[in-house]
Amino acid sequence: MTRRDILFGGVALAVRQGKLDEASKILESKTASGDVAAAILHVRNGSNVFSRAFGKAPNPDAVFLLASITKPMTCTAAMILVDEKKLSLNDPVQKHIPEFQGGEKSRMLVKHLLTHSSGLPDMLPDNDALRKRHAPLKEFVAGACKTNLLFAPGTQVKYQSMGILLASEIIQRITKEPLPDFLRNRVYKPLGMSQTSLGLAGRDNSKMMRSQVEAETDWDWNSVYWRNLGRRGAALSLRRETSLDFFNISINRTPPCCSRRPRRQ
């Protein structure tokens, strides 16, 4: 059983049924066995809050790497620009990244980057080699511009980190601002997410919760290099309440960072 199975199986089912003690027992068992190194169970229902740390997590305020949960936050940054009419979902990617050339790339639109329908691969063929030599993010962007598409844009849906990477590149080119700064100023601060950052943002990496990896390297998910690489959607550190704040606000009401235009009568 994988850690994802544990999360989406017994723990999630118990939480949905309101059986928080049962969910806690599962996490106690899995952290005691070493299957899961650390976990936080944080459940909020109105004014009722249940929050508990397990395993190596010292307390419910422990900071974890959230990896691809960053992706919808990057998409939110893109939609702020759409709301401000600085970007259109139907813009060709080449309008903002002219060097994105070859094959059917001229058909790719911004919306394809955000919906995993771009045809780009999840990772570049030389992803590991780039990480091993601590390549800067611009080399990943250059690689994504040159890599072959797996299918014509808009014809399939296939999970892809490279699409979000190019979306983040477009955001940065439009705003003339690093994406970590844009997210901090336009998303996290307005939502009161003071303990959220894209990248370490000056935190002591040794005090962050460790991801479970097969072998420790200086380029794995726990490395300062990878956690500060930032914009490719793989290095967001987030304290336990803030993910709830983001997704609860995104689903249930218009957040202060994203004003809704009045509907025409």
C-alpha positions in Angstrom: 0.0 0.0 0.0 1.4 3.4 -1.0 1.2 6.5 1.1 -1.3 7.9 -1.4 -3.5 4.8 -0.8 -3.3 5.4 2.9 -4.4 9.0 2.5 -7.2 8.5 0.0 -8.3 5.2 1.4 -8.8 4.7 5.1 -7.9 8.2 6.4 -10.0 10.1 3.9 -13.0 7.7 4.3 -12.8 8.0 8.1 -12.7 11.8 7.9 -15.7 12.0 5.5 -17.6 9.9 7.9 -16.7 12.1 10.8 -14.6 9.4 12.5 -11.6 11.4 13.4 -10.5 9.0 16.2 -10.4 6.2 13.6 -8.5 8.4 11.1 -6.0 9.2 13.9 -5.5 5.5 14.7 -4.7 4.8 11.1 -2.0 7.6 11.1 -0.7 6.5 14.5 -0.3 3.0 13.1 1.3 4.0 9.8 3.8 6.4 11.4 4.7 3.9 14.1 5.5 1.3 11.4 7.5 3.8 9.4 5.3 3.6 6.3 4.6 7.3 6.8 7.4 9.4 8.4 5.2 12.3 9.4 1.7 13.6 9.0 -0.7 16.3 10.1 -4.4 15.7 10.4 -6.2 19.0 10.3 -10.0 19.0 9.9 -12.1 22.1 10.1 -15.9 22.1 10.1 -17.2 25.6 10.8 -15.8 26.7 14.1 -14.9 23.2 15.1 -11.2 22.3 14.5 -9.4 19.1 15.0 -5.6 19.3 14.6 -3.0 16.7 15.5 0.6 15.8 14.6 1.9 12.3 14.0 5.3 10.6 13.6 8.2 13.0 13.1 6.0 16.1 12.8 6.7 18.0 16.0 3.4 19.9 16.1 0.5 20.8 13.8 2.4 23.9 12.6 5.1 21.8 10.9 6.0 22.9 7.4 5.8 20.3 4.6 6.7 20.3 1.0 3.4 20.2 -1.0 4.8 19.5 -4.4 2.1 19.6 -7.1 -0.6 21.1 -4.9 1.3 24.3 -6.0 -0.1 23.9 -9.5 -3.7 25.3 -8.8 -2.0 28.2 -7.0 0.1 28.9 -10.1 -3.2 28.7 -12.2 -4.7 31.2 -9.8 -1.9 33.6 -10.6 -2.6 33.1 -14.3 -6.3 33.7 -13.7 -5.6 37.0 -11.9 -4.0 38.2 -15.1 -6.9 36.9 -17.1 -9.3 38.9 -14.8 -7.2 42.0 -15.3 -7.2 41.4 -19.1 -3.4 41.1 -19.3 -3.7 37.5 -20.5 -6.3 35.5 -22.3 -6.9 31.7 -22.0 -7.1 31.7 -25.8 -3.8 33.4 -26.3 -1.3 31.2 -28.3 1.6 30.2 -26.1 3.9 31.6 -28.8 2.5 35.1 -28.3 4.2 35.2 -24.9 7.1 32.7 -25.5 8.1 33.3 -29.2 10.9 30.7 -29.0 8.3 28.0 -28.4 8.4 26.6 -31.9 8.1 23.4 -33.9 5.5 20.9 -35.0 2.0 21.7 -33.7 3.1 24.0 -31.0 1.6 26.9 -32.9 -1.8 25.4 -32.0 -1.2 25.4 -28.3 -3.2 27.9 -26.2 -2.7 29.1 -22.6 -5.7 27.1 -21.5 -4.0 23.9 -22.7 -1.1 24.6 -20.3 -3.5 25.0 -17.3 -5.7 21.9 -18.1 -3.0 19.3 -18.8 -4.0 19.1 -22.4 -1.0 20.7 -24.0 0.7 17.6 -25.2 3.9 18.5 -23.3 5.5 15.7 -21.2 5.3 15.7 -17.4 9.1 15.8 -17.2 11.9 16.5 -19.7 13.9 13.5 -21.0 17.0 14.9 -19.3 15.2 15.9 -16.1 17.5 14.0 -13.8 20.7 15.2 -15.6 19.5 18.8 -15.2 18.8 18.4 -11.5 22.1 16.6 -10.8 24.1 19.5 -12.1 21.8 22.0 -10.4 20.6 23.6 -13.6 18.8 27.0 -13.3 15.1 27.1 -14.1 15.7 28.9 -17.4 17.3 25.6 -18.7 14.1 23.7 -17.9 12.1 26.4 -19.7 14.4 26.2 -22.7 14.1 22.4 -22.7 10.3 22.6 -22.6 10.3 24.9 -25.6 12.4 22.4 -27.6 10.9 19.1 -26.5 8.5 17.2 -28.8 4.8 17.1 -28.1 3.3 13.8 -27.1 0.0 14.7 -28.9 -1.7 17.6 -30.6 -2.8 20.3 -28.1 -6.3 19.9 -26.9 -6.8 16.4 -28.1 -6.0 14.5 -24.9 -5.6 15.1 -21.2 -2.3 13.9 -19.7 -0.7 15.1 -16.5 2.2 17.5 -17.3 4.4 19.6 -15.1 6.0 21.2 -18.1 2.7 22.9 -19.1 2.5 24.6 -15.6 6.2 25.5 -16.0 5.5 27.4 -19.2 2.4 29.0 -17.7 4.6 30.3 -14.8 7.1 31.6 -17.4 4.3 33.5 -19.1 3.1 35.0 -15.8 6.6 36.2 -15.0 7.1 37.7 -18.5 3.9 39.6 -18.3 4.3 40.9 -14.7 8.1 41.4 -14.9 8.1 39.9 -11.4 9.4 36.5 -10.1 6.5 34.1 -9.6 7.3 33.6 -5.9 6.9 37.3 -5.3 3.7 37.6 -7.4 2.1 34.7 -5.5 3.2 36.2 -2.1 1.9 39.7 -2.9 -1.3 38.9 -5.0 -2.4 35.5 -3.5 -0.9 34.6 -0.2 -0.9 37.9 1.6 -4.5 38.8 0.6 -5.7 35.4 1.9 -3.7 35.8 5.1 -1.5 32.9 4.2 1.6 34.2 6.1 3.3 30.8 6.4 3.1 29.9 2.7 5.8 30.4 0.1 6.9 29.2 -3.3 10.3 28.0 -2.4 12.0 28.2 1.0 11.8 32.0 1.2 14.6 32.2 3.7 13.5 29.3 5.9 16.0 27.0 7.4 15.6 23.8 5.3 16.9 21.6 8.1 13.8 22.5 10.1 11.4 21.6 7.3 9.7 18.2 7.2 11.5 15.7 5.1 10.0 14.0 2.0 10.4 10.3 2.0 12.9 9.5 -0.8 14.7 6.3 -1.8 18.1 7.8 -1.6 19.4 11.1 -0.3 21.1 13.4 -2.9 21.9 17.0 -3.2 19.2 17.3 -5.9 16.3 15.4 -4.4 13.0 16.7 -3.0 14.7 17.6 0.3 17.6 19.5 -1.2 17.9 23.3 -0.9 18.4 23.4 -4.7 15.1 21.7 -5.5 13.0 23.4 -2.9 14.2 26.8 -4.1 13.8 26.0 -7.8 10.2 27.1 -7.3 8.3 27.9 -10.4 8.0 24.4 -11.9 5.4 23.5 -9.3 7.5 21.3 -7.1 8.7 23.3 -4.2 6.0 24.9 -2.1 6.2 24.8 1.6 2.9 25.3 3.4 1.8 25.2 7.0 -1.3 23.1 7.9 -4.0 25.7 7.9 -3.1 27.5 4.7 -4.0 24.7 2.2 -7.5 24.7 3.8 -7.7 28.5 3.5 -6.7 28.5 -0.1 -9.0 25.7 -1.3 -11.9 26.7 0.9 -11.9 30.3 -0.3 -11.3 29.2 -3.9 -14.3 26.9 -3.9 -16.8 28.8 -1.7 -16.3 32.5 -2.3 -14.4 35.0 -4.4 -11.0 35.7 -2.7 -9.8 39.3 -2.2 -7.0 38.6 -4.7 -9.4 37.9 -7.5 -12.2 40.4 -7.9 -15.2 39.2 -9.8 -16.5 41.5 -12.6 -20.2 42.4 -12.4 -22.5 40.4 -14.5 -24.2 42.2 -17.4 -27.9 42.6 -17.1 
